[in-house]
Amino acid sequence: MSVDEVPVHSGGAPALEVRRLTVSYETRPVLWDVDASFPTGALSAIVGPNGAGKSTLLRAALGLIPADAGQALVQGRPARSALDRVAFVPQRDAVDWDFPITVREVVEMGRYPVRGWLRRLTGEDRAIVDEALERVGMGPFARRQIGRLSGGQRQRVFIARALARQAPVMLLDEPFAGIDARTEATLLDLLRELRAEGRSIVVVHHDLGTVRASFDWALVLNVRAVACGPVGEVIVPQTLRRAYGTDAVNDGAQDGELRWVR
Amino acid sequence: MGPLIDALPFSYTVSVIALGAAVLGLTAGVLGTLAVLRQRTLVGDALAHATLPGVCVAFIATGAKDASTLLVGAGAFGLIGALLVVGLERSGRTRPDAAIGVMLSSFFALGIVLLTYIGSLNQSGQAGLESYLFGQAAGLVERDVTIMAALGLGALAVVAALFRPLKSTLFDADHAAAGGLPIRALEVVMTALLVVAIVIGVRTVGAILMVAMLVVPAAAARQLTGRLAGVLVLAGLIGATVGVTGALLSAQSGLPTGPVIVLVGFLVVLACLLLAPGRGILWRARKLARDRRRLLVEGVLIDLETALHGGPPPTQHELALASGRPRRALRRALGDLERTGALARDGERIYLSESGAASVHAVLERRDLWSAWLEHGWRLELPDAREPDPRDLRASLGDEHADRLRALAAEARA
């Protein structure tokens, strides 16, 4: 998708927007005065070096960690009161994978906030859970304990749980870290399908090549927002040099392809 | 409680003890599971130790000797201990385990000082507080058991009502919070429930060993099932069984109740850890040994095929030299092959029988398929998240995909 094909929804509020967001751990700022917005119906990426605050931005926007200043808006409403419009996929390593729970039960958790935390799930919920499992190819594994899955399969389960949420905005924190190439390709296809259905997706991602090839929009972050806009305008040597430092990025060969050299 | 006590096939006193131990084991098992899954087991230990000064303070303040008054003090100190542990952790100046260690030992030291002080008062009837150290089932009266049961049922009802929010928070707190769940409040609820379990159990099991009743049932139950609801129910049942068995043994033998209960619990955990199907240590060790043996036998088959390919049938000695395998391993593998009829012998020399040749063929085919997967697997476009099992690729991929994989590999060779 080239730059001028980026979906533009005139007049609509962005899927996710942060204004002047500042977050510190102790006294060290992790995010400093960040302004960024991610358009509706686009596949967006947050990129930047380690420690740039990529995950922190998502977590602060969702209210999981306190912000010192600034605000986050989901579809134009304060994020804290619009949590029902967001499906969040946290990092996999935050979870105890020996926890006694099956694949299906994890995906059912995506329905709890929709149905009401204290209510039983209905037949409709179960159908939605089945569909989510099928979409990520985990149908045959529904009854398996989550500890007996590979890393790629675990990520599929997490994404199925977000799908079951049926929210218009999806936020994913490093979904492709440490998974096999086949799963990455499958999940990337799935994210594109979801975009085609009109959902807005924001992914914290570390691979500039994929971002360049498959994403519409990007925020380049390094504590401050270095650039935010269509991928073709933002993932360019000048901004990357500012985010990653001069030696990190080399211009590619004659074809103009950007290469990522560390 | 009356009808229940009458229904048991024991004397009145023993029935009261058994019922009390059952209530304690059930609640501690279920509520302890929540702490174990949060990896907060040692907080439970700290809170249990914190109840000791609580009992002493309640005695000094009121002069009462009845369990209910003393347990109010125990509960209050348990909560104070919980607040201090969390506060010290949040200060960010110590690691959680250090915070827990500091609080656990300090509260316990205070408890011992107060116990000694009370002993020095030389009042009549102060004796008995020591039972809160190691536990004593013998002194339980029907009224205590009624109160324990009421508290326990209340706590279990809270777990049942909040089952889905608790499960979500325990498994993935970030996701639960992003779904709008007040996880801080739920953590407070879980800690309060832990205090309830400790208050119910501390008189019978004692402050020092109470942690075992929180952990033992959960650890055993987790070996037996992979679902949270199953773990909770099983932990309750195991806790009750362990509690009753231990309390009755202790009442009969005159040994202190806490240690006896804990030792019974240890036997149960040990049995589960060793024997649990699919998960137990022995079970796994047996499977691992079998897999290794199978790999060895397959390797020797291939060695033999290679040797036969290059010359006359080898002797066992020649085969050992050619394959570089330890003689003992080789002898074992040949023994296995002999038993399955894969070998034929011509004096000292070994060659393959017809069935042996077929096994070699099957092993080679499996290896071919595996290397085909490594090279061409990405072109298969599997319809779901199934992943190959190197031991049996055909079964894990399905016949259709295995055949396609072979076709892809053949195509690439051509």
Interface residues (C-beta under 8 A of the other chain):
Chain A: E26 R59 L62 G63 L64 L83 D84 V86 F88 P90 A94 V95 D96 F99 P100 I101 T102 E105 V106 M109 Y112 P113 W117 L118 V136 G137 M138 G139 P140 F141 Q145 G147 S150 G152 Q153 R156 R161 R165 A181 R182 T183 T186
Chain B: L37 Q39 G92 A161 L162 R164 P165 K167 S168 L170 F171 D172 D174 H175 A176 A177 A178 G179 G180 L181 R222 T225 G226 R227 L228 G230 V231 G377 W378 L382 P383 D384 A385 R386 E387
